[in-house]
Amino acid sequence: LPFLVLLPRAAKRNARVLGGVCVLMLAGHYLDLYLLLAPDILPAPSFGSLELLVPIGYISLFALITRRALWQRETA
């Protein structure tokens, strides 16, 4: 799907389209890893709060570190 969305030149120059494709690819990658690892770890596949909170925590930490680094660079 990302390949088809990014075929037109105008789509590659639109930040909203690129952001949507990035989110879609990250979600797909997370689902791929979950389906690869969960059967070996869990007795039955489940999707609860832990599976949601861990990626949200990593995304928040990344955003915080990136924001601080960019803020320091801007004020310097």
BAKOLGU-297667 format. One line per 8 residues: for each residue x, y, z of C-alpha. Coordinates in steps of 0.25 Angstrom, whole numbers, m for minus. Example, Ala and Ser with C-alpha at 12.3 -4.5 7.8 and 13.67 -1.06 7.14 Angstrom:
2
49/m18/31 | 55/m4/29;
! end
This chain:
76
0/0/0 | 11/10/3 | 17/8/m10 | 4/10/m18 | 1/23/m10 | 15/29/m12 | 15/26/m27 | 11/40/m32;
21/51/m31 | 11/60/m24 | 9/50/m12 | 24/50/m9 | 24/65/m8 | 12/66/2 | 16/65/16 | 3/60/21;
3/48/11 | 17/45/15 | 13/46/30 | 2/37/28 | 10/26/20 | 20/27/31 | 10/24/42 | 4/13/34;
18/7/32 | 21/8/47 | 8/1/51 | 10/m10/41 | 24/m12/46 | 20/m13/60 | 8/m23/56 | 18/m31/49;
28/m32/61 | 16/m35/70 | 11/m46/62 | 25/m52/60 | 28/m51/75 | 15/m53/82 | 12/m67/79 | 26/m72/86;
24/m63/98 | 9/m63/101 | 0/m75/102 | m11/m69/94 | m10/m56/86 | m16/m44/93 | m16/m29/91 | m18/m21/104;
m13/m9/111 | 2/m13/111 | 3/m15/96 | m3/m1/95 | 5/6/106 | 19/1/102 | 19/7/88 | 13/20/93;
24/21/104 | 35/19/94 | 29/29/84 | 27/39/96 | 42/37/100 | 46/39/86 | 38/52/84 | 43/57/97;
58/55/94 | 56/60/80 | 49/73/85 | 60/76/95 | 71/74/85 | 64/83/75 | 61/93/86 | 75/94/90;
80/95/76 | 70/106/73 | 74/115/85 | 89/113/83;
! end
